[in-house]
Amino acid sequence: MTFPYTRMRRMRKNDFSRRLMRENRLSTDDLIYPMFVIEGTKVRESVDSMPGIERVSIDLLLEEAQQLVNLGIPMVALFPVVAADKKSLMAEESYNPNGLAQRAVRALKEAFPELGVMTDVALDPFTTHGQDGIIDDSGYVLNDTTIEVLVKQALSHAHAGADVIAPSDMMDGRIGEIREELETEGFINTMIMAYSAKYASAYYGPFRDAVGSSGNLGKSNKSTYQMDPANSDEAIREVLLDLDEGADMVMVKPGMPYLDLVRRVKQELEVPTFVYQVSGEYAMHMAAFQNGWLDKDSIIMESLLAFKRAGADGILTYFAKDAARILKAQQSQ
């Protein structure tokens, strides 16, 4: 039928009809909140490039986790801020059973067993050079040597009680090695969320500020292991390899500039697909909010809904608490 028999605006006139025909919905169940943890007690440090985001000590991490549980957010993603004197060329601190990340996991699982805890498996917070792996004399990241350390790191997180291990390093073959070690040690139900399509993006700058790795990295980059932003088919190969090696979930990172990849992974592979609305995306939005250029609540919800529309099953976002509060307020109306 053509106009006037078909009027697309007819279904848009009323709130009830817009709700009935809505194709995608965002819920609190879709949200994962990234958190930065630091040594000490009652320590709270702001991240200049991420207004509203803080590094917190474990005691304050637990206070914040209580808010997340009350809001119904199902999982947190932990990122440790490692002191300079604990960084090394071989990243030994990454698998210290009493390291910051491991202690934070134990504290969270003891206090809130119902809250999912995901840990970052990568070496950049622990290396003196800021790369995600062990380097040779020329500065090149050694794939297989790095995997040996990553496996130790992942196992230490599983022993601490992590529900989800999330390798973000982009080394070839690391998912299979980690999965085999988890199986061997009896952690058969420990899940792996693989950062499978992680791009060598300029959007990560504020995150590196938050974890204290930007100064170590200097003018170096991660293009020899993270993906070229120009490539799409390569991402599908990466995802397939990680799934074959035992990943339970896969991730596309960054988020909004890579919505086409979220759509491709979900449509073509039909697997649990997650996306990370990264620090640079957060920083851009916050700058616009603080300058009064964009409406905060509306933009938060629109940006997150875009990930759902593209096919994401879940979203790592620094706006998780804001979105959960907005959703809760909407439900109470």
C-alpha positions as a printed Julia matrix, in Angstrom:
333×3 Matrix{Float64}:
  0.0     0.0    0.0
  1.08    3.57  -0.66
  0.14    6.91   0.84
 -2.42    7.77   2.15
 -3.4     4.18   3.0
  0.02    3.6    4.56
  0.94    6.34   6.97
  4.09    5.46   8.94
  3.35    8.25  11.44
  0.05    6.62  12.4
  1.81    4.2   14.78
  4.01    6.98  16.17
  1.19    9.27  17.31
  0.58    7.71  20.75
  2.91    6.57  23.5
  1.14    3.22  23.83
  1.52    2.38  20.13
  5.16    3.46  20.09
  5.76    1.12  23.04
  3.94   -1.76  21.4
  5.99   -1.59  18.2
  9.37   -0.93  19.84
 11.86   -3.39  18.37
 14.71   -3.14  20.89
 14.8    -2.51  24.61
 17.55   -1.69  27.07
 17.39   -3.1   30.59
 19.61   -3.08  33.65
 20.37   -6.73  32.86
 22.39   -5.52  29.84
 24.88   -3.48  31.87
 28.4    -4.23  33.1
 30.16   -1.55  35.14
 33.95   -1.13  34.8
 35.67   -0.18  38.07
 39.22    0.92  38.88
 40.67   -0.34  42.17
 43.71    1.09  43.94
 45.74    0.2   47.03
 45.02    1.7   50.45
 42.07    2.4   52.71
 39.53    5.16  52.22
 41.37    6.16  49.05
 39.4     7.86  46.31
 41.12    9.45  43.3
 39.43   11.2   40.42
 40.41   10.5   36.82
 40.86   13.9   35.17
 40.1    12.67  31.65
 37.0    10.77  32.84
 34.88   13.2   34.9
 32.81   11.33  37.47
 34.95    8.18  37.39
 37.25    7.39  40.31
 39.92    4.97  41.38
 38.88    3.53  44.74
 40.41    1.32  47.4
 38.85   -2.06  48.13
 36.81   -0.83  51.13
 35.21    1.88  48.97
 34.86   -0.56  46.1
 32.58   -2.61  48.34
 30.5     0.44  49.19
 30.05    1.18  45.51
 29.27   -2.47  44.79
 26.39   -2.25  47.25
 24.92    0.54  45.13
 25.28   -1.6   42.01
 23.54   -4.56  43.65
 20.72   -2.25  44.78
 20.39   -0.98  41.2
 20.27   -4.52  39.83
 23.45   -4.31  37.75
 24.52   -7.93  37.22
 28.31   -7.67  36.85
 31.37   -5.49  37.37
 34.63   -5.49  35.42
 37.71   -4.91  37.58
 40.83   -3.02  36.52
 43.7    -2.65  39.02
 45.84    0.45  39.29
 49.3    -0.94  40.01
 52.01    1.02  41.85
 55.14    1.82  39.87
 57.37   -0.25  42.18
 55.31   -3.36  41.36
 55.69   -3.05  37.59
 58.37   -5.12  35.89
 59.51   -6.41  32.52
 58.03   -9.86  33.21
 54.84   -8.6   34.94
 55.22  -10.96  37.88
 52.74   -8.97  39.96
 49.96   -9.89  37.54
 49.71  -13.41  39.0
 50.49  -12.62  42.64
 47.8   -14.49  44.62
 47.72  -11.56  47.03
 47.81   -8.91  44.32
 45.37   -6.02  44.21
 43.03   -7.55  41.64
 42.99  -10.92  43.41
 42.21   -9.34  46.8
 39.49   -7.19  45.25
 37.85  -10.25  43.69
 37.86  -12.14  46.99
 36.41   -9.16  48.84
 33.63   -8.67  46.29
 32.64  -12.34  46.12
 32.59  -12.63  49.91
 30.43   -9.54  50.35
 28.22   -9.93  47.27
 28.21  -13.53  46.01
 25.32  -12.72  43.68
 27.29  -10.0   41.86
 29.19  -11.23  38.83
 32.88  -10.32  38.84
 34.86  -10.1   35.61
 38.62   -9.62  35.6
 40.92   -8.15  32.99
 43.65  -10.54  31.81
 46.37   -8.39  30.27
 49.79   -7.26  31.34
 49.82   -3.54  30.53
 49.08   -2.42  34.13
 51.99   -4.57  35.32
 54.75   -3.86  32.77
 57.25   -1.05  33.01
 56.76   -0.27  29.31
 52.94   -0.27  29.23
 52.61   -2.96  26.56
 50.17   -5.85  27.02
 52.9    -8.45  26.96
 56.54   -9.41  27.38
 58.83   -7.63  24.92
 62.12   -8.48  23.24
 65.11   -6.15  22.9
 63.49   -4.34  19.99
 60.25   -3.7   21.9
 58.21   -6.29  19.98
 55.65   -8.13  22.11
 56.46  -11.85  22.26
 53.27  -13.8   21.72
 54.02  -17.22  23.22
 56.09  -15.93  26.14
 53.28  -13.53  26.99
 50.73  -16.35  26.96
 52.69  -18.19  29.65
 52.24  -15.21  31.97
 48.61  -14.65  30.96
 47.74  -18.23  31.86
 49.23  -17.73  35.34
 47.31  -14.46  35.69
 44.01  -16.01  34.6
 44.44  -18.96  36.97
 45.18  -16.63  39.89
 41.92  -14.8   39.16
 39.98  -18.06  39.04
 41.45  -19.13  42.38
 40.4   -15.76  43.83
 36.81  -16.43  42.74
 36.38  -14.52  39.49
 33.26  -15.55  37.6
 34.44  -14.34  34.2
 38.0   -14.17  32.88
 38.35  -11.51  30.17
 41.61  -11.68  28.18
 42.06   -8.27  26.55
 45.62   -8.73  25.31
 44.97   -9.93  21.72
 47.74  -12.55  21.74
 47.18  -15.4   19.28
 46.14  -18.64  20.95
 45.75  -17.37  24.49
 42.09  -18.4   24.87
 42.88  -22.06  24.21
 45.79  -22.08  26.66
 43.75  -20.36  29.37
 40.76  -22.66  28.83
 42.95  -25.77  29.04
 44.51  -24.61  32.3
 41.12  -23.76  33.8
 39.81  -27.2   32.88
 42.9   -28.93  34.25
 42.6   -27.08  37.56
 38.89  -27.86  37.91
 37.49  -24.41  37.04
 35.1   -25.9   34.52
 32.41  -23.25  35.07
 34.69  -20.21  34.98
 33.57  -18.26  31.93
 35.79  -16.57  29.37
 34.74  -13.33  27.71
 37.31  -12.86  24.96
 38.21   -9.4   23.74
 38.15  -10.9   20.27
 37.77   -7.84  18.04
 39.84   -5.3   19.93
 41.1    -2.54  17.7
 44.25   -0.42  17.93
 42.12    2.6   18.72
 42.86    6.15  19.79
 39.76    6.01  22.01
 41.59    4.27  24.88
 43.57    7.27  26.12
 41.51    8.1   29.23
 41.51    4.43  30.31
 45.3     4.37  30.17
 45.31    7.48  32.34
 43.02    5.72  34.81
 45.18    2.6   35.2
 48.47    4.49  35.04
 49.87    2.87  31.9
 49.88    5.86  29.53
 53.1     7.3   30.94
 54.85    3.95  30.54
 53.62    3.45  26.99
 54.85    6.88  25.9
 54.79    7.32  22.13
 54.64    3.57  21.48
 51.48    1.91  20.17
 49.86   -1.52  20.12
 49.35   -1.95  16.4
 51.37   -5.18  16.2
 48.73   -7.08  18.18
 45.52   -5.04  18.32
 43.45   -4.92  15.13
 43.69   -2.4   12.3
 40.58   -0.13  12.41
 40.29   -0.56   8.62
 39.52   -4.29   8.88
 36.19   -6.05   9.29
 36.55   -9.57   7.85
 39.62  -10.08  10.01
 37.47   -9.51  13.1
 35.19  -12.39  12.16
 38.23  -14.67  11.87
 39.45  -13.52  15.29
 36.07  -14.22  16.86
 35.84  -17.66  15.28
 39.29  -18.59  16.52
 38.47  -17.54  20.09
 35.2   -19.5   20.01
 37.01  -22.58  18.74
 39.49  -22.25  21.58
 36.8   -22.16  24.27
 35.51  -18.61  24.68
 31.96  -18.42  26.06
 31.4   -14.81  25.04
 33.1   -12.41  22.66
 33.57   -8.68  22.7
 33.93   -5.86  20.19
 35.98   -2.88  21.4
 35.58    0.13  21.03
 31.84    0.47  20.78
 30.06    3.17  18.82
 32.64    3.57  16.0
 32.44   -0.22  15.5
 28.71   -0.87  15.54
 29.03   -2.54  12.15
 31.25   -5.19  13.76
 28.75   -5.79  16.56
 26.07   -6.37  13.93
 28.28   -8.68  11.84
 29.37  -10.82  14.78
 25.84  -11.24  16.11
 24.17  -11.85  12.75
 26.8   -14.06  11.17
 27.9   -16.1   14.18
 24.88  -15.97  16.53
 26.97  -16.1   19.71
 26.87  -14.12  22.98
 28.19  -10.76  21.83
 29.31   -7.91  24.07
 30.58   -4.42  23.39
 32.68   -1.94  25.37
 31.66    1.72  25.34
 35.22    2.76  26.02
 36.79    5.59  27.98
 37.17    7.89  24.98
 33.48    7.56  24.17
 32.65    8.34  27.8
 35.0    11.35  27.84
 33.49   12.82  24.66
 29.97   12.5   26.0
 30.9    13.97  29.38
 32.58   16.98  27.75
 29.4    17.66  25.81
 27.25   17.25  28.92
 29.42   19.57  31.0
 29.3    22.23  28.3
 25.54   21.98  28.03
 25.71   20.87  24.41
 23.81   17.6   24.89
 21.18   16.36  27.32
 22.88   13.78  29.55
 20.09   11.31  30.31
 18.73   11.26  26.77
 22.13   10.75  25.18
 23.15    8.01  27.63
 20.04    6.01  26.85
 20.21    6.62  23.1
 23.86    5.6   22.9
 23.28    2.4   24.87
 20.17    1.53  22.88
 22.28    1.78  19.71
 24.39   -1.12  20.97
 21.29   -3.22  21.6
 19.93   -2.37  18.16
 23.23   -3.47  16.61
 22.88   -6.84  18.34
 24.84   -6.6   21.59
 23.75   -8.9   24.4
 25.54   -6.78  27.0
 27.42   -3.51  27.3
 30.44   -2.54  29.36
 29.83    1.12  30.08
 30.93    3.77  32.57
 27.34    5.04  32.34
 25.95    1.82  33.85
 24.92    3.42  37.14
 23.33    6.4   35.39
 21.44    4.13  33.0
 20.25    1.87  35.81
 18.91    4.87  37.74
 17.15    6.22  34.66
 15.58    2.83  33.96
 14.49    2.49  37.6
 12.89    5.94  37.49
 11.07    5.07  34.27
  9.68    1.89  35.79
  8.34    3.76  38.81
  6.43    6.28  36.72
